[in-house]
Amino acid sequence: MMVLFIFFCFPEYYSPHSNYIEDFYTDILSSKKIKTYFKNFKVFSHSYSNERIKAQSGGFIFFPGETYSKINNVYYKEVRICKEGKKKILKDLELIFHINTAKLFPEKDKIADIIKNKFIQNSYLREELTVKNEIESCFKRVSYEIKVSNICDKIIFLRYLRKEREDLIGFLSNQFIEKSIKEDEYYILKKEIDNVFDFYSHMI
């Protein structure tokens, strides 16, 4: 039995070849006070770190926080494939999508064109590592997850929002304890969190 995870579109993509990733790593390593929010994962697409990832137009999901948090299942679907189905899948990929060994290893200049066009169409952002920016990133992620989740059960929806709010306020409180932010900024950001999640709660 083989398990295949099919990932759908993420809210944001980042280029592993841009200055953003180098600056982001530097900010994380050099910052003694500000910590990244553990749920703000980053998706880096089209990595050239090795031949297999390059051939698959692959990338990485980076978890910058000190604690691992499972990705919400709205981003992917889990498919279980029995080993007997491998030959048929390979045949179908060739017949329907023209995906084969030759397709997976095209000329390098062709790959570069595809990546260039993709980068133009998507937003590759560079953000300074601040508590406010981490909170804003969380808002974007939660907003995206709400849009694609199709949660119909109000109790489940409110439970999800309550957990997200508690985790984010916990992150904010730790930053205040660590003196990464001042008291007035803490209360401003906490009020913003409360207002945003109150708004989300009234969406259904």
CORHUDA-V813553 format. One record per backbone hydrogen bond with DSSP energy under -1.0 kcal/mol. NH is the residue of the N-H (numbers start at 0). CO is the residue of the C=O. E is the energy in kcal/mol with one decimal. If there is no record, write none. Layout:
# CORHUDA-V813553
NH&CO&E / NH&CO&E
This chain:
# CORHUDA-V813553
1&80&-3.3 / 3&78&-3.6 / 5&76&-2.9 / 7&74&-3.5 / 13&42&-2.5 / 17&14&-1.0 / 22&18&-2.7 / 23&19&-3.1 / 24&20&-2.5 / 25&21&-2.2 / 26&22&-2.7 / 27&23&-2.2 / 28&24&-2.6 / 29&25&-2.6 / 30&26&-1.8 / 39&36&-2.1 / 40&38&-1.7 / 41&61&-2.6 / 43&59&-2.9 / 44&13&-1.5 / 46&57&-2.0 / 53&49&-2.1 / 54&50&-2.7 / 55&51&-1.6 / 56&53&-1.4 / 57&52&-3.2 / 59&43&-2.4 / 61&41&-3.5 / 74&71&-1.8 / 76&5&-2.0 / 78&3&-3.2 / 80&1&-3.6 / 84&81&-1.8 / 85&82&-1.3 / 88&84&-2.2 / 89&85&-2.4 / 90&86&-2.2 / 91&87&-2.7 / 92&88&-2.6 / 93&89&-1.7 / 94&90&-2.5 / 95&91&-3.3 / 98&92&-2.4 / 103&99&-2.0 / 110&106&-1.5 / 111&107&-2.1 / 112&108&-1.6 / 113&109&-1.9 / 114&110&-2.5 / 115&111&-2.4 / 116&112&-2.3 / 117&113&-2.2 / 118&114&-2.7 / 119&115&-1.8 / 120&116&-1.8 / 121&117&-1.5 / 129&127&-1.2 / 133&129&-2.0 / 134&130&-2.1 / 135&131&-2.5 / 136&132&-2.3 / 137&133&-1.7 / 138&134&-2.2 / 139&135&-2.1 / 140&136&-2.2 / 141&137&-2.8 / 142&138&-2.5 / 143&139&-2.2 / 144&140&-2.7 / 145&141&-2.3 / 146&142&-1.8 / 147&143&-1.8 / 148&144&-1.2 / 156&152&-2.3 / 157&153&-2.7 / 158&154&-2.2 / 159&155&-2.2 / 160&156&-2.2 / 161&157&-2.5 / 162&158&-2.1 / 163&159&-2.1 / 164&160&-2.6 / 165&161&-2.5 / 166&162&-2.4 / 167&163&-2.1 / 168&164&-2.7 / 169&165&-2.2 / 170&166&-2.0 / 171&167&-2.4 / 172&168&-2.8 / 173&169&-2.0 / 174&170&-1.8 / 175&171&-1.9 / 176&172&-2.5 / 177&173&-2.3 / 178&175&-1.2 / 179&174&-3.1 / 185&181&-2.3 / 186&182&-2.0 / 187&183&-1.8 / 188&184&-2.7 / 189&185&-2.5 / 190&186&-2.0 / 191&187&-1.9 / 192&188&-2.4 / 193&189&-2.5 / 194&190&-2.6 / 195&191&-2.6 / 196&192&-2.4 / 197&193&-2.1 / 198&194&-2.0 / 199&195&-2.2 / 200&196&-2.1 / 201&197&-1.1 / 202&199&-1.6
